[in-house]
Amino acid sequence: MSATRSTGQTPMSSANDLPRGYRLYRKRIARCRTPNQRNRVHIALESYMTPLEVRYFARASANDPPDSPERHWIARLDAYMPPRPAAQAEFVRRGMLRAVSRYSAATGLSSDKTLLVCFAGVFHRLMMPTAAFLDCLDPARYEVVLLRDFTRTAFSKGIEPLGRDFFDMMRSLRVLLEADAYARTVALGVCSGALPALLAAIMLGFDHGISIAGVDFPEFATWLGDWGVDASRHEALLASRPEPFPDLVQVYSADTGKDAAAAAALQGRVPSRLWAEGNCGPNVLASVLTTGRLRGFMSRLLESDEGVGATQSSVRAVETNS
């Protein structure tokens, strides 16, 4: 069952489905009797929609009254994505499971692409509407898998039916993702998904792992204890040093002392590079989005040597010579 259908959202798998998806959305909105019901539909859609869907919805809503909630909502989403030339390829959402969405384009070979596996926070997104995040990436060069934890336990209790704990889930993902087929593999997580992304990069043998606005392990372990989960296996994985070891990057707000301290402390537990992003609050991605810096930030993070654009060998050379 697709992720969109199981959450009552508009199921669209290709450009040909856009008109039908929009009609289903309008029918769903017409059944809403309160602003809260309407907002819940919009928030859920924001967690799944692609840039192609947002732009289509914006065009389809152009004749709505200027003050209509639907037009206001889609105009806000569309404004997050700067105008660009028509893309030769577009991300299409392929629902793998309720909590797993795959965004890919029907172009190019996996061997020429980066597989980006993303661990969402407690609100099932990456601090922003998913379309805004995807719009920063070239669909011909990236394939994105977005994981959502509906138990809100930092993926410690897994994703059904992939597994009932983090480790079973990772073993299932190893098979499901066919990561070895890709030119580069990156795990990225935000907030409660930040440390799981680093652990996933280690366990799955990925090239890179990125945590954004994460916490140090003792705080993470306290969370697990509150949820009745033994943290010892997570701790052992964090302390392991398989070869080759992934290049790990911790991104945090330079303006938030608590986050800086947590990143420095975690760096003492696992080899990682620190990235202090200035002029932003603790929700780093949301801050760079609302200040118009998202595209440049994501380019630096994913494509430059400052981020994870460097090859593993060049990263090790830098670390050896520093």
N, C-alpha and C positions, 0 to 999 in steps of 0.2 A: 504494500500500500504506500502511496506517495506521502511524503511529509506534508505537503500542502493539503491533500484531501483529508488526512487524519486529524488535522487541526482546524478544519472548517474553512481553509483558505482557498484562494482561487487557483485551481490546478492548471498550469500552463507548461508545456514541454517544448514548444517551438513557436516561431513567429506566426505560424498559421493558427495557433490557439489563442492569440492575443484578443481578438474580438469576443470570442466565447468567454474567455476569462474575465474580461471587463463586464460583460453582461451578468455573469454570476456575481461579481463584486457588487454591482448596482442592486441586484435582487437581495443580496445579503444586507446591504446598507438600508434598503427600503424596509426591512423587517425590524430595524433598530428603533426602539421607542425612547431611548434616553441618550444624552451625550456620552455617558459612560459606556453604554453598549457600542456606540459608534467608535469611540476611542479604542476600545479593546480590539475591534476588527482591524483598525488602522495600525495599531501597535504590532499585532500579530503579522500583518502583511509586510510591515517594514523589516521584519526579521527574515523574510524569505525572498522578497522580490529582487529581480535582476534589473540592471540599468535599462535594458530593452523594454521591460514591462513598465517601469516608471515613466519612461518617455512616451510610451503608447498611452498610458492612462492620462498623462498630462494633456496630450493632444485630444483625446476623447472627451475630456472634461472641459475643454476650452469654451464651450457654449453654456456652461453652467453659470448661474448668477455669481458675480464676483465675491459675494459674501457667503456663498454656500460652504459648509464645513468640508465637503468632499473636494471642492476646488482648492480651498485653502490648504488642505492636507497634502494633496499631490503637488501643488505649486511649491510648497516648502521642500518636499523631497527632491523635486526636479532642480531646485536652486542649489542643492548640495553638489550637483554634477555640472561642472563648467561645460559650455558648448564645445563640441569637438567635431572634426570631420566624420562623415559616416564611416563606421567601422566595417572592415571587410569581414570580420568575425564578431560574433556576439556571444556572451555567456548565456547558456541555456540551463535551467534548473532541472536536475534529474533526481527526484526523490528516491533515495535508496532505502531509508527507514524513516520512521517518524522523527527521530532525533538526528538524522544524518542526511544532509543535502549535498549533492555534488553539482558543481557549476563548471561547465566545460563548453568548448566550441567544437563544432564538427569540422575542424581544420587542423592540419599538422599532425605530427607523430608524437607519441608520448616521450620518445627518446630525445625530443628537442624541447621538452617542456619542463617547467618546475611544478612539482606537486606540493601544494600549500595546504597543510592540514591544520585547521583552526579550531581552537577550543574556546567556546563562548563563555561569557560570564553568567551570572545568575539570571540575567534578563534575556538569555538566549540569543545574544548578539555580540558584536565586537565593539561595544561602546557607541555604536552608530547604526543607522539603517544599513542593511547588508548591501543594497545597491550602491551606496556611496563608497563602500570599501571596494567592491568589485570594479567600480568605474575607474579606479586608479591602476588597474592591472590590464595588461594586454592579453585578450583571450586566446591569441595565437601562441602565447608563450607560457601561460599559466593554466593549471587546473586546480580548482579550490574545493576542498571538502570541509564543510562546516558542521561541527559536532555540538549538540546542545544537550545539557544535562537537566532533564525535567525533575530529577529528584533534588536538585540544588545541593548536592553534596560533593562538589568539586570532582566529579567523575569517579569518586571513590567506590560507588556502588554500581559502576558500569552503565551500559546502555543496553537495554533489552532489544533484541535477543542476542546481541553480540557477547554479552557476558554479564555476570552479576557482581563483578568487581573490576577495578581498573586494569588489572593484569590479564584477566580473561578477555576483556574488551580489546586490549592491545594485541593479543594473539589473534583474535578474529580480524581486526583491522589489517594486520600484516598480510593476511590472505586476501581480504576484500579489496584493498587498495592497489595491490600489485605494484608496490612502490619501486621495486627494482627496475621497472620498465622506464622510469623517468630519468631525465638528465640530472635533476637536482631535487632534493627532498628537504622541506622545511616544515617544522611544527611551530605554530604561533598560538599563543594564548593570552587572554586578558583577564585581569582580576583573579577570580577564583579558578579560572582556567589557565593562568599563567604558569604556575609550577607544574601542573599536569602536562603542559606542552613541553617543558624541559625534560621531564621524566619520559615522555613518549619519544622524544628525539633520542634519548639514551637507549631506551629499550628496543626501539625499532631500527636503530642504526642509521638514523637520518643524517644528512649532511649538516643541518643547522637546526637550532632551536631558539625561539624568541619568546621571552616573557615580557609582558607590558603591564605595568602597575601591579606587580605581584607582591607576595609576602615572603618573609624568611620561613625556613622550615619549622621552627618551633611553633609559630602561630598556625601554620598549616596543620601540624600534628595535633594541636589543640582542637582545631575544627574537626579532624577525623575522630578524635576521642569523643567529642560531643555527639557525633553521629554513630557511635558504636563501632568504629572501624579501627583496627589495629594499624598503627602507623609504621611498624617495624619493617614491613616489606618496602614501603615507599622510601624509608630512610636508607635501607640497604641498596636500593637501586640508585639513589642519589649519590651514594658513596662509591658505587662501582665505577670502574674505569675501563670499559671495553675498548678494544682497538678495531677500527679507528674511532676515536671519541668525537662526538659532534662539536661543532663550533657553536657555543651558547652565548647569547646576547641578552642582557637584562636592560629593558628600557623603563625609565622612571622619570617622574617630574623633578626637575632640578629645584623647583620652588616648594617642594614638600619634604621637609626634613625627615619625617617618619619613613617615607618611601626610599629616600637616599640611604638611610641607615639600614633598612631591610635588605636593599640590594647589595650593599657592602658586606653585610653579614652573610648573605647567601653565597656571595663570591668566595668567602672563606671556606665554604663547604663544598663547592663544586667549581671547577675551572670555567670561568665565564668572563665576558667583557661587559663593561658598564657603559650605558648610553644615557646621559642626563639631558633630557629635553627641556629647554628653558621656555619661559613665558607660557606656561600651561598649568592647569590644576592637576589634581591626582588622576583624574580620568583623561589620560594623555590623548588617546585617539579622539575623544569627543572634543577636546580643546583645540587640537590642530584642525579638526573639521570645521568648527564654528568660526575659526579665525582665518579660514581660507588657505591653510598650509598643508592640507592632507596629501595632495598629490605629490608635492615636493618631498614631504616627509616619507611617504611610502617608497618613492623612488630611491631616496638615500638609504632607507632601511633595507630594501630588497635588492638593489642593483649596484650600490657602491661598495667599495672596500671598507668604508666606515661602518656599514651594516653587514649583511651576509652576502654581498656580491662577490667577495673574495673567494677563491677556491680554498679548499682545506689546506693544501700545501702552502699557499701564500700566507694564510692565517698563522700556521705553525711557525713559518719563518719570521713573521713579525713578532710573535710571542717569544721566540728563541733569542732574537736580537734586541728585545726591549729590556 
